Amino acid sequence: MKILVNRLLVPTLSGDGRQKDPHHIAYTDWGDPQNPHVVICVHGLTRNCRDFDYLARALQSDCRVISVDVVGRGQSDWLAHAHDYDYYPLYLSDAMSLMVHIQAQYQTKITLDWVGISMGGLIGMILAIQPNLPFAINKLILSDIGPLIPAVALKRIADYVGKDPRFASFEEFKQYMKVISASFGPLTEDQWNHMAIHSAREYADGYYGFRYDPRIAISFKDREIKDIDLWEQWDQLTNPTLVLRGTESDILTAETAAQMQVRGAKARIVELLGIGHSPMLMDDNQIKIVRDFILK
């Protein structure tokens, strides 16, 4: 089944205050475009919008599902200036531009839920507490992310992000991707193949590499890697929130998850055995958990 990927031109916010050329973000659009129940899906650090194909297929009869490629990933543009990847308001601005674009297609207010894996969850969490938004985020579904991210886990990610390896064949690329993504948990060969197809970029010389700008790793290179502490932001959340946690995760610890149940949004936590960082919302069990939470 061929999936249409849309492109939206959005402004490029920059921390240096200079005017930058706009960039395109890409997104898929599932379900009835007139359905006012909209689910926005946003992927993890090096991933892409096609990770959500399985979830979107399961939701499209009840919701309109928009899955976006974050700038520098998937089919979205790469930024001209590497340091702009380290300016988090850019990610919020892109997401708001997309949601305003979707809301403008309706005559009435949409009901907007947010599904975010890892980085995508952080973007949703910060967006949800912004004042005076022209829309409201209703429910939050976060896959293996919380308000405290340990430095040791960030250092593990820094070991492979941005290295830009090349492979002589697609099969070599897929096998490498499976090794560095083993913490996603047990996936079928069809699911691994799906992820590899949409993660790979074929170069003119016939070699394969990852379909993301390796300069997104600048956040790990330009400063000392320390814990990321967003408890102040979490404590402002009041949205109904579901958190899926891999029991082997080093990004979302059991201690942090326990605190998330009693602070801020007072999230519902579902632990998934044999999975680390992060549950990819592809298997039937994870999809059912998310679907039930969105539709109940």
ZISULKA-V952170 format. One record per helix or strand of 3 or more residues. SS is the DSSP state (A for helix, B for strand). FROM is the first residue (numbers start at 1). LEN is the number of residues. If there is no record, write none. Layout:
# ZISULKA-V952170
ss | from | len
SS | FROM | LEN
SS | FROM | LEN
This chain:
# ZISULKA-V952170
ss | from | len
B | 5 | 6
B | 23 | 8
B | 37 | 6
A | 49 | 11
B | 64 | 5
A | 82 | 5
A | 88 | 16
B | 111 | 7
A | 119 | 10
B | 137 | 7
A | 151 | 8
A | 170 | 11
A | 182 | 3
A | 189 | 11
B | 200 | 3
B | 208 | 3
A | 214 | 8
A | 231 | 4
B | 241 | 6
A | 254 | 7
B | 268 | 5
A | 284 | 12
